Structures are given as structure tokens and as C-alpha cells.
Amino acid sequence: MKLQSSSILSKEQVDLLKKTRLNFLWFPKRFERIYTECYRNEAAYEFRYRGIIIIILYLYLSLGIYQILPEDQVIPWISLYGWVGVIILVAWLMSFVKRFNSWFDYYVCIGSTLSVAISFILVNGLEEVQNTVLFHTAMMYAVVIIYGFVGLRFYTALIAGWVGGLIGLIISNHMNATIDWTLLNRTYTFSSFLGMSLAYFIDRQHREHFLKNCIIEHNHLELVQQAQQLSKLSQMDALTGLANRRYLDEILQNEWERAIRYTKPITAMMIDIDYFKFYNDALGHVQGDDCLKRIAFMLNSSTSSQQDVLVARYGGEEFLLIFPQTNEQQAKQWAEQLIKNMHQLALPHPSSPISSYVTLSIGVATIIPSYAESISEFITSADHALYLAKHRGRDQYQIAVYEVPPLAIAK
């Protein structure tokens, strides 16, 4: 039985339901609705196989009745009892149509009610064979099957069994049929109470299994959530919440291979916070951590409109952004926007020699890769461009120039 996440209860909630509602075969309204949906789908599926057995039993019992009937009673008997077979066949065929699953207990209850009523009428209304033991057996068969084998829940089976008998009784009285109450009590009444007991324990057991499945699904969901959380944590930088180096390497490899396969450009931006060491010395590491978080948030929110962009903390005060399917002209626009957004953030930097606010230097590398190039060379070119931006005064971006060697510039 597969449950939706909205139907999964905790162990404490399940234990409470077992103590307060299980014996009454009724859950609280919201959960009863969830249980009913699961029950109907499962019961309809099982009836595809149970229906075959019911049809076989019906045919076998019909053959026995046919053999003892006088010839003049065959047609009246077939005209009535044949409808029971039709009802069974129709219900069985309906169980194969999934859109009828939500109506399973309704159409089976109506069919069961009619089957009991027809059996009741045959017992008392067919002349010359009234109150024949085999007819009573047919009625007992109908009652027990309804309670214990069709798959109806207790209260629904109760309605079908007793309402069917009541309808049969009313019609029998209307036909002025002779009713043997002693034999009727020994067959119909006895089989009804026996069937009620079976239906009650079957329904209760089914609900108990449902609650156990809720616990299993709850535990499974907890394990899945914990695994997802651990996976997420293993991919996330603890301070900034951005992707870490491990996750960056994984995504970059995938995007690099995709760019090669489809001959598309890919851009990398290496970003460094200008004079961050001076910032930490002046304001302290706690304030420095807060600065990293705010810049990380700005970078992430600035690029959120392009879903494929990966923002990662590369190390220390450096960030690396990967832009799939982004050419050099688009990369320049992104770099200009990031520098502008950094200015708008206006984080005070009391020790910066170039600005009273925190600024960024950005190195941009764009390439349409082939198997001749490597990812490490690509990232190195972005790093070289970053050093070039710092060398030329910081608070700016530079496009990668591959022949320029890395410059030893203090951060």
C-alpha cells in the first residue's frame, strides 16, 4: 500500500489512533478520507481475482439448485437468480476500470444488497420449493460472501446484508409468501451475525496494517530526508550556504562535457573581495564572516534569474561563478551587473585604499571548449584575469588574457 506524504503519520499519532479509533473502525475525518482512497484502490484490484472465485461458486451452487428444481420452476428461478450472476459479472468488470475505483464500495454495496434481496425472495416466494434447504444455502452463500469475501468494509457490508434482507422481506410479504421464520433465523440471521464478525475483524486488521504502513512510510521518509540533508550539506559551504569545492568540481565537469558535446560557450568568473585582509584586521573575523555571507547572498540573488548558473565559494574570500551557454559579451554584462550590485550593497570598508565600501575584482574567462583544452587551464585563465584586474586597480573586471602570467599581488 503506497501512501502519499500527506497521509504519513508519526508513531505517536498512530499509537493514539490504535487506542482511540481502531476498535470503532473509524479514523478522524481527514485521515479516514485518506484511508478510504487507499482502501478503494486496493479492494478494487483484489476484486479482480476474488470476482473469479465468486463467479465459480455462484455457478456451482446454481447447478445444484437447477438439479433439484421442478421443470415448471426453472424459468421463474432463472429469471430471478440469473440477475445475481449479472450483478457479480458487472461488478467484476467494473473493477478493471480504474476510474471506477473511487466508487468501489458504492457499486459493490448496491450489487450486494440486490443479491441478498433476490436470494431472500427466492427462499420464500418460489412456489413448490419454498424454504428449500438449498435455497437457504444460496442465501447464506450470498450473505457470507458479502461480509467476508467481497472486500467491503464493516459498516458498508452491514448495510448491504441487512438492507438487502429487509427489501427481500418487504417484497416477500407483498407477494403473500409463506415465511418459515425458524429456518430463516437459522440460516439468514445466523450467517449474517457470522459474516458481521468476519467483516469486523477483517476491517480492523486491514486498518491496523494501514497504520503500520504509515509508521514504515514515516520512518522511510525520515531516512530519505536525512540522506537528502546529508547530501546537501556535503555540497554546501558551511559559512555562506553556497556550493563548496567538491560540488563545484562535479557540476563544472558536467557543464564542461556538455559544452564540448553541443559546441556551446561556457564562462567562469573568479571573484575576489578587495583588501579583505585589511577588512578583517580592522573589524574582526566575526564581521568578516558576516561580510562573506552578505556578498554570497548578493551573488546568488543576482544570478538567480539564470537557473543554470552555479555560485560557489572557491576558498577564503574568493568565489567562482560558472555560466553555461554564456558568450564573452554576455559575460561582460554579467560582470558589470555584479560590480554595480556590489556598489549598491554599500558595505563599509574603513581600511580600503581605493573605496570607503567593499569592492570586488573579477576575472572572466569564456571558451567554447574542445577535448584539447582542460578544465584546470580554463579556471587558471580566469584566475589570471582576476590578478590582472587587481593589478590594474581593483573594483573592476578583466577578460582572460592567456599569455599573461599570474602576478604576485598582495590581497
Salt bridges, closest charged atoms under 4 A:
ASP15 OD2 - LYS11 NZ 3.17
GLU32 OE2 - ARG153 NH1 3.14
GLU32 OE1 - ARG207 NH1 2.97
GLU42 OE2 - HIS206 NE2 2.86
GLU46 OE1 - ARG50 NH2 3.20
ASP105 OD1 - ARG40 NE 3.04
ASP105 OD2 - ARG153 NH2 2.97
ASP203 OD1 - ARG207 NE 3.04
GLU208 OE1 - ARG204 NH1 3.51
GLU222 OE2 - HIS218 NE2 3.26
ASP237 OD2 - ARG313 NH1 3.38
GLU255 OE2 - ARG258 NH1 3.71
ASP272 OD2 - LYS390 NZ 2.74
ASP272 OD1 - LYS411 NZ 3.98
ASP281 OD2 - LYS277 NZ 3.26
GLU318 OE2 - LYS411 NZ 3.00
GLU328 OE2 - LYS332 NZ 3.97
ASP395 OD1 - HIS343 NE2 2.91
